[in-house]
Amino acid sequence: MAPIRRALPLPDELIENILARVPSPRDLAFASVAHRDFRRIIAGASFPRLYRSLHPPQLLGILVPHGIMPVEAPHPNAHAARALARDADFSYGHLPGSKWRHSDARDGRVHLMRSGLHNDYDDVVLPELAVYDPFTRGYMLLPPIPDSLVAASVRVSYNCVDNFRALFVPSGDYEDAHFRVLAWMHNHAMAVVFVYSSLSGTWAV
């Protein structure tokens, strides 16, 4: 007769707080396979946010035009940085078209932009935006900021497009699977900010 498996004699909240203090993500992965309750708690929706609140993001390198420049020994993160440079893809070759460039990186995602193009009427359009995962090579093309939203906020001109920027909003109370992007444009007279939410799939001012 197989032995009876007993639940850990500690409440989940206490176990979660203990696991959240494991300093290394690698050791945390080992813990997740040591016991099914550990794995269940680590995979829970609240654990990643708690873990990040106790462990500031590690400096692994600097994004450069053609990839990442990893930190080197004797920096304590040199081993993880080498693994990042080896396993992640920063060529952006999986995205449609070319000339994508990064504008920000946060929570394992890279925000990319591609310069605005001219349409058949020689009007200026805003840059194309995308969110890219360098580990899975997956990407999401963000919908364009609606013309009606732009028209109600600022007159689009060459000067405005030349001063367009986009970056991630810190995750805050968002779940790991979701993100927000902040985009702003300005000219000599005014500035306007737009925010995209992956939860709603829409832009807002």
Contacts in CASP RR format, 6 or more apart in sequence:
PFRMAT RR
TARGET T0000
AUTHOR 0000-0000-0000
METHOD contacts of the structure
MODEL  1
MAPIRRALPLPDELIENILARVPSPRDLAFASVAHRDFRRIIAGASFPRL
YRSLHPPQLLGILVPHGIMPVEAPHPNAHAARALARDADFSYGHLPGSKW
RHSDARDGRVHLMRSGLHNDYDDVVLPELAVYDPFTRGYMLLPPIPDSLV
AASVRVSYNCVDNFRALFVPSGDYEDAHFRVLAWMHNHAMAVVFVYSSLS
GTWAV
7 37 0 8 1.000
8 15 0 8 1.000
8 35 0 8 1.000
8 37 0 8 1.000
12 37 0 8 1.000
12 41 0 8 1.000
15 37 0 8 1.000
15 38 0 8 1.000
15 41 0 8 1.000
16 41 0 8 1.000
16 46 0 8 1.000
16 47 0 8 1.000
16 50 0 8 1.000
17 50 0 8 1.000
19 28 0 8 1.000
19 31 0 8 1.000
19 38 0 8 1.000
19 41 0 8 1.000
19 42 0 8 1.000
19 47 0 8 1.000
20 47 0 8 1.000
20 50 0 8 1.000
20 51 0 8 1.000
20 54 0 8 1.000
21 54 0 8 1.000
22 28 0 8 1.000
22 31 0 8 1.000
23 55 0 8 1.000
28 42 0 8 1.000
28 51 0 8 1.000
31 38 0 8 1.000
31 42 0 8 1.000
32 38 0 8 1.000
32 39 0 8 1.000
32 42 0 8 1.000
32 43 0 8 1.000
33 39 0 8 1.000
41 47 0 8 1.000
45 175 0 8 1.000
48 176 0 8 1.000
49 171 0 8 1.000
49 172 0 8 1.000
49 176 0 8 1.000
58 77 0 8 1.000
58 80 0 8 1.000
59 71 0 8 1.000
59 75 0 8 1.000
59 77 0 8 1.000
60 68 0 8 1.000
60 70 0 8 1.000
60 71 0 8 1.000
60 77 0 8 1.000
60 80 0 8 1.000
60 81 0 8 1.000
60 84 0 8 1.000
61 68 0 8 1.000
61 69 0 8 1.000
61 70 0 8 1.000
61 71 0 8 1.000
61 81 0 8 1.000
61 84 0 8 1.000
62 68 0 8 1.000
62 69 0 8 1.000
63 69 0 8 1.000
63 90 0 8 1.000
63 102 0 8 1.000
63 105 0 8 1.000
63 110 0 8 1.000
65 101 0 8 1.000
66 90 0 8 1.000
67 90 0 8 1.000
67 91 0 8 1.000
68 84 0 8 1.000
68 85 0 8 1.000
68 88 0 8 1.000
68 90 0 8 1.000
70 78 0 8 1.000
70 81 0 8 1.000
70 82 0 8 1.000
70 84 0 8 1.000
70 85 0 8 1.000
71 77 0 8 1.000
71 78 0 8 1.000
71 81 0 8 1.000
72 78 0 8 1.000
72 81 0 8 1.000
75 81 0 8 1.000
87 135 0 8 1.000
88 134 0 8 1.000
88 135 0 8 1.000
89 134 0 8 1.000
89 135 0 8 1.000
89 137 0 8 1.000
90 102 0 8 1.000
90 110 0 8 1.000
90 134 0 8 1.000
92 100 0 8 1.000
92 102 0 8 1.000
92 112 0 8 1.000
92 132 0 8 1.000
93 100 0 8 1.000
94 132 0 8 1.000
94 137 0 8 1.000
94 138 0 8 1.000
94 139 0 8 1.000
95 112 0 8 1.000
95 130 0 8 1.000
95 132 0 8 1.000
95 139 0 8 1.000
95 141 0 8 1.000
96 141 0 8 1.000
97 114 0 8 1.000
99 114 0 8 1.000
99 115 0 8 1.000
100 112 0 8 1.000
100 113 0 8 1.000
100 114 0 8 1.000
100 130 0 8 1.000
101 112 0 8 1.000
101 113 0 8 1.000
101 114 0 8 1.000
102 110 0 8 1.000
102 111 0 8 1.000
102 112 0 8 1.000
102 113 0 8 1.000
103 111 0 8 1.000
103 112 0 8 1.000
103 113 0 8 1.000
103 165 0 8 1.000
103 166 0 8 1.000
103 167 0 8 1.000
104 110 0 8 1.000
104 111 0 8 1.000
104 166 0 8 1.000
104 167 0 8 1.000
104 168 0 8 1.000
105 111 0 8 1.000
105 168 0 8 1.000
106 168 0 8 1.000
106 170 0 8 1.000
106 171 0 8 1.000
106 179 0 8 1.000
107 168 0 8 1.000
107 171 0 8 1.000
107 176 0 8 1.000
107 179 0 8 1.000
108 133 0 8 1.000
108 134 0 8 1.000
108 135 0 8 1.000
109 131 0 8 1.000
109 132 0 8 1.000
109 133 0 8 1.000
109 168 0 8 1.000
109 179 0 8 1.000
110 131 0 8 1.000
110 132 0 8 1.000
110 133 0 8 1.000
110 134 0 8 1.000
111 129 0 8 1.000
111 130 0 8 1.000
111 131 0 8 1.000
111 132 0 8 1.000
111 166 0 8 1.000
111 167 0 8 1.000
111 168 0 8 1.000
111 181 0 8 1.000
112 129 0 8 1.000
112 130 0 8 1.000
112 131 0 8 1.000
112 132 0 8 1.000
112 139 0 8 1.000
113 127 0 8 1.000
113 128 0 8 1.000
113 129 0 8 1.000
113 130 0 8 1.000
113 166 0 8 1.000
114 127 0 8 1.000
114 128 0 8 1.000
114 129 0 8 1.000
114 130 0 8 1.000
115 127 0 8 1.000
116 124 0 8 1.000
116 125 0 8 1.000
116 126 0 8 1.000
116 127 0 8 1.000
116 128 0 8 1.000
116 161 0 8 1.000
117 125 0 8 1.000
118 124 0 8 1.000
118 125 0 8 1.000
119 125 0 8 1.000
124 156 0 8 1.000
124 157 0 8 1.000
124 158 0 8 1.000
124 160 0 8 1.000
124 161 0 8 1.000
125 144 0 8 1.000
125 161 0 8 1.000
126 144 0 8 1.000
126 145 0 8 1.000
126 150 0 8 1.000
126 156 0 8 1.000
126 161 0 8 1.000
126 164 0 8 1.000
126 185 0 8 1.000
127 161 0 8 1.000
127 164 0 8 1.000
127 166 0 8 1.000
128 141 0 8 1.000
128 144 0 8 1.000
129 141 0 8 1.000
129 142 0 8 1.000
129 166 0 8 1.000
129 181 0 8 1.000
129 183 0 8 1.000
129 196 0 8 1.000
130 139 0 8 1.000
130 140 0 8 1.000
130 141 0 8 1.000
130 142 0 8 1.000
131 139 0 8 1.000
131 140 0 8 1.000
131 142 0 8 1.000
131 179 0 8 1.000
131 181 0 8 1.000
131 198 0 8 1.000
132 138 0 8 1.000
132 139 0 8 1.000
132 140 0 8 1.000
133 139 0 8 1.000
140 198 0 8 1.000
142 181 0 8 1.000
142 196 0 8 1.000
143 196 0 8 1.000
143 201 0 8 1.000
143 202 0 8 1.000
143 203 0 8 1.000
145 183 0 8 1.000
145 194 0 8 1.000
145 203 0 8 1.000
146 203 0 8 1.000
149 194 0 8 1.000
149 203 0 8 1.000
149 204 0 8 1.000
149 205 0 8 1.000
150 156 0 8 1.000
152 205 0 8 1.000
153 192 0 8 1.000
153 194 0 8 1.000
153 205 0 8 1.000
154 160 0 8 1.000
154 185 0 8 1.000
154 187 0 8 1.000
154 190 0 8 1.000
154 191 0 8 1.000
154 192 0 8 1.000
157 187 0 8 1.000
159 187 0 8 1.000
159 188 0 8 1.000
160 185 0 8 1.000
160 186 0 8 1.000
160 187 0 8 1.000
161 185 0 8 1.000
163 185 0 8 1.000
163 186 0 8 1.000
163 187 0 8 1.000
164 183 0 8 1.000
164 184 0 8 1.000
164 185 0 8 1.000
165 183 0 8 1.000
165 184 0 8 1.000
165 185 0 8 1.000
166 181 0 8 1.000
166 182 0 8 1.000
166 183 0 8 1.000
166 184 0 8 1.000
167 181 0 8 1.000
167 182 0 8 1.000
168 179 0 8 1.000
168 180 0 8 1.000
168 181 0 8 1.000
168 182 0 8 1.000
169 179 0 8 1.000
169 180 0 8 1.000
169 181 0 8 1.000
169 182 0 8 1.000
169 195 0 8 1.000
171 178 0 8 1.000
171 179 0 8 1.000
174 180 0 8 1.000
174 199 0 8 1.000
177 198 0 8 1.000
178 197 0 8 1.000
178 198 0 8 1.000
178 199 0 8 1.000
179 198 0 8 1.000
180 195 0 8 1.000
180 196 0 8 1.000
180 197 0 8 1.000
180 198 0 8 1.000
181 195 0 8 1.000
181 196 0 8 1.000
182 193 0 8 1.000
182 194 0 8 1.000
182 195 0 8 1.000
182 196 0 8 1.000
183 193 0 8 1.000
183 194 0 8 1.000
183 195 0 8 1.000
183 196 0 8 1.000
183 203 0 8 1.000
184 191 0 8 1.000
184 192 0 8 1.000
184 193 0 8 1.000
184 194 0 8 1.000
185 191 0 8 1.000
185 192 0 8 1.000
186 192 0 8 1.000
192 205 0 8 1.000
193 205 0 8 1.000
194 203 0 8 1.000
194 204 0 8 1.000
194 205 0 8 1.000
195 203 0 8 1.000
195 204 0 8 1.000
195 205 0 8 1.000
196 202 0 8 1.000
196 203 0 8 1.000
197 204 0 8 1.000
END
